[in-house]
Amino acid sequence: MSFYAIMERYADFNFEAFFDRVSGADVARVLALEKLEALDFLTLLSPAAMDYLEPMAQKARQLTVQYFGRTIQLFIPLYIANHCANQCAYCGFNRANAIERRKLTLEEIEAEARAIAATGMRHLLVLTGEAREVTPMAYIEAALRLLKKYFASVSIEMFPMQEDEYRRLKAAGVDGLTLYQEVYDRQIYHQVHLAGPKTDYRFRLEAPERGARAGFRAVNIGALVGLGEKRREVFFTGLHARYLDDRYLATEIGVSLPRFNPAEGDFQPRYPANDREFVQFLLALRLFLPRAGITVSTRERAAFRDRLMHLGATRFSAGSCTGVGGYARPDRRDTPQFEISDTRDVDQVVRAIVAQGYQPVYKDWDVIA
């Protein structure tokens, strides 16, 4: 049994017909429920539910404060290499793109760690492209052990791995895994992942579960909003998170809503989501997954992110650079994986959080020996 089997149940499901049948009374009925099931969640993702954003927001706000208080956890990404064997149509690191390829040395990684730690940030997300011959496990393990000296929490957003590899990284100090399916629609998945190891849909789909079995404290998933039909994609994201949450009680399951931003290669998504739709998706996820952390990254505009604090978001990146390095040597910032929209530094994001009546959280846990 895996989430793949759950998805198979919906292979012939007619989403358009379902949405056509949803009425305002159906949405109101769902909003009165204490716990939502799959089709209740789908009802809140329907076009009809767009007329109920205010009552959805009120309930989402209440649930978020109940489970998380008025807090926003902060983290910052660090790209240590952009070499990649994959040809993903939407990604700036696409192997077909003529960009400068870099891999940080351990000395450069330590310089980045010092620069980031000086901002007060204590939760780090480490990223790299998929190029095992350039960034082998030994290099990744050494980098993570070094970074763990500077940060309370080190998570990874890297290519999918086997369970034993995740156990090795846990031993190196990693406590969290972020891995986006990118798009749950299998046909579109193969249309946008043209070559490389990432063409293996199922191996990627089941990687978050391997991470949970390996003992990571936190596992974060999501779909890149814009690649597939957006309401279906958010639906499968929520189902995937519920599946993991039901089976791995010791693991904190979270979701992200990364919305497509421009990148090298000028890819144009077929299903872009506007701000109002984005808010609907966030609210529906909060009502379906009341205990799940929800991340909103610097892909979103500063003023828009500030408003999302009141609607269910619990985790923000801040001061982000999406190229390799770029913190110790801002003058060396190169081609980013994607463009960011919120360019505020850490202090500016913290002040904005406080101005909204929320508490910024730099560190929320310690390892007990």
N, C-alpha and C positions, 0 to 999 in steps of 0.2 A: 504494500500500500504506500503510495506517495501522492503528492499533490497532482501529479500527472493524471492519476485515476480520477480525481475530483474534476479536473478539466474535461476529461472524456465524457462525463455525464452531461456536459453542456454542448457537446459537439453538434447536435441538431437543434439546439434551442433557438427559437425565433425571437431575437431580441427586439426587432422592430415591431413585431406584432404585440409583444408584451408591453412595450412603451405606448403603443397606440391605445391599449385598453386601460391604462392607468388614468384614474380620475382624481380630482381634488379630494373627494371623500376617501379614496384609497390612501392618499398621502396623509391626511388627517388621522386616519385609523392607525397607520404605522407610527406616527409621532406620539400616539398615546401608549405605545407598547413599552414595557420595561427592558426587554431584550429582543433584538432583531435577529431574524433568520435571513437566509440568503436572498429570498425574493422580496423581503421587506427592504433590505439594503438596496436592491435593484430598483424598487419603487422610489426611493429617495434620490436615485440617480436619473430618474426619468425627466423628460422635458416638463411634464406636468408639475413636478416638484419645484421648478424654478419660481413658481408663484408663492412658495411657502418658505422662502429663505429666512425671513425674520423669525418665525417660530422655530425653525431648525436651528438658527443661530442662538436663540435664547436657551434651548435645551443643550446645545453643544457647549455653550459657555458654562452652564451649570455643571455639566459632567466633567469638563476640563478642570475647573476649580476644585471639584470634589476629589478628583484623583491626583492632581498635580499641584494644587495651589496656584497662586499667581506667580509662576516661575517660568523662565525661559533658559534652558540649558544651552551653553555655548560650546562650539567646537570650531576647529580650523583645519582646512585640508593642506596636505603637503605632498606634492608630486615629486617623486624621486627619479623617475625616468619616463620618457615618452616613446621609447622603442616599442613597436607593436607588429605582430605577425598577422593581425586581423585587417580585413578590408570592410569596415563598417561605413556605410554611405554617409552617415550623419556626423561622424566624429572627426575632430581636428587631428587626431593621432592616426587616422587611417593610413595604412602602410603605403597607399598609392599617392598620398600627399607629399609634395616636395617641401618638407619642413626640416629645420635643423633638429637632429636627434641628439638627445643628451641623456646622460646617466650620471647622477651625482656620486662622487666618491664618498667614503665614510667621513672624511674630513669636512667635505662640503655639507653633508647631512648634519653633522654636529654644529656647524655654523648656522644652519637653518634652524636647528632646535633651539639654540641660544637666542636667536632673534625672535622666534615665536614665543618662547617662554617669557621673554622680557615684556610682552604685551599683557601678561597675566593669564593667558590661555593655558588650560591644564588638560583639555580633551583634544586629542589629535587624531585626524583621519589620514592615513597614509595610502597614496595611490600610485599605480604604475601601469604602463601598458602590458600587453601579453607578449613577452618575448623571452622565453625561458633560456635561450642560448645567451642572451645579453644580461638578463637579470635572473640568474638561477636562484634556487631556494637558499643556497648558502649565503648569497649576497643579501637577499631579503631578510633572512634570519639575523644576520649581523646588523643590518640597518635598524631593525625593530628592537633588538636588544639595546642598541645605542640610544634610540629615541625613548625607550622606556625609562631611562635614567632621568629624563627631563619632564615627563608627563605622567599624571595620575592614571589616565586612560589612553591607550593606543588601540585604535581600530584600523581595519584595513578595508579598502575598496579596490580589489584586484581581480584578476581572472579567476574563474571557478577552479577549485582544487579538490583533490581526494580528501577523505576524512583524515587519513594519517598525516597528510600535509598540514591540515588545519590544526591537528594536535601538536605538530612541531612548532607552529607559529604561536599557539597558546603557551607552550613551554618557553617561548622567547619573550613572552610578556603581553601578547595581544589578548584583549578581552572582548572585542566586538568585531562583527562582520557586517559590512554593507555590500549588497550585491543586487543590482537591478536586473530584472529579466529583460529590460528595455521595451519589449513588446510581447504580449502573451499570444497574440494572433500568430499562429504558426506560419501561415502563408506569407504574411508581411515580414515576419522574422527572417525568413529565408530570402526575401527580396532585398532587405537592407543589410544583411550580413552575407557578403558576397564571397568571402574566402577566409581561410584561417581556422583555428580551433574553435572560434566562437560560433561557427556554423552548427555546432552540436547543440540543438535546442534543449533536449532533455537533460543533458549533463549540466547545463546552466540552471535550468528550472529547479533541479533537485539539490543544487549546491547549498542554499541556505539551510536546508535540513541537515546536510552533512556538517555544517558549521555548528548547528545546535547540538548534534550528537557529539561533536568534538569537545563541547563544554564551554563555548563562548558565552559570556555573560549576556551579551546583547546581539541580536540579529535584526538588521534593517533591510527592508525590501522596497521595491517600487517599480513603476513603469515610466518610461519617458513619454510624458503626455504630448501627443501630437503624431506619434508614429502610427498607432492603430486607432480604430474607432474609439473615441475617448471614453464614452460611458462604459463600454464593455471592458476596456483596459483597467479602469478604476475598479470595476466590479471584480475582476479577477485578482487585482492587487489585494482588495479587502478579503476575498475568500482565501487567498494564499496566507495572509497574515492570521486569519482566524484558524486555519488548519494548523499552522505552526504553534500558535498560542495554546491550542487545545492539547497538543501533544508534548510540548516541551515547557513544563511548568516552571522550571528553574531558569528559563531564558526570557529576557525582556524582548518582546517582539515589537518592532516599530515600523512605520511606513514613511516613505518620502513621496512628495509630489513634484518631481523635477519636470518643469515645463520646457519645451524645446526652445533653445536659444541659438543664434547663429554661430557657426563654426567654420573652420577652413574647409573649402569645398562647396560652399553655397547650397547645401541641401535644403529643400523646401518640404516641410511636413505636410501630409495630406489632411490631417485632422487637428488643426490648431485649436486651442481652447482659449476663449476670452476670459477676462477677469471674473465675470459673473459666474461662468461655468466652473472656473477654478474654485471659487468660494463654495459653490454647491458641492463639489467633489470633496473638499476638505470637511465640510459639515457632515456629509453623509458618512465619511470614514470615521469621524469622531463618534457619531451616534451608533455605528455598527461595532466599533472597537473602542469602547470608552477608556480602557486602560492602556492603550497603545500610544507610545510617543509618536508625534507627527512632526517631521522635519520640513522646514521651508528654507531653501538655500538662497544664496546670493544671485541665483538666476532671476529672482523676482526683484522688482523695483523697491527702493527703500521705503517710500510712503505706503506702498501696498503691503509690504511685510509688516510694517508697524500696525496696520489695522488687523492683520491676521492673528495677532497675539490674543485678541478677544474672541476669536472664533474657533479655537481648537489647536492651533500650532503650539508646540512645546519645546522645539529645538531649532536653533538658528546657527548657521555658519556665520563667521564674521571676519572681516579683514582678509578675504580669500584671494588667493592667486591660483589660477588654473593652468599655469605653465609650470615647467620644471623649476624647482627652487623659487627664487624671486623674493624671498623675505630678507635674507642676509645681504643680497645684492639686487636691489630693485632695478638697477640699471641693466641687469642681465635677463630681465624677463623676456621670454621668447613666445613662440606661437602657443596660444592657450588651447586646451582641449575644447573649450567653448567660451563664448563671451559671458561676462557677468553683468548684472544690472545694478546691484547694490554695491557701490564702490567705497562705502564708508569703512573707516578703520575700526579696530576693536573698541576703542574708547567712544567713538561716535555711536556705534550700535548699542553699547552699554547705556549711554545717556538716553538714547531713544527708548530703550526698554524701561528704564526708571521713569521716564516722562509719561509712559503709558500706565503707570501704577503697578508694574511687575518687577520681580527681582531677577537679575541676571545671575545664573549659577555657573561658576567657572569649574567647579569640581563637585561631584555628587557621590563619590564613593572612594574607599581605600581598600586595598588588599589586606586581609588579616592573615598574617603568617601562622 
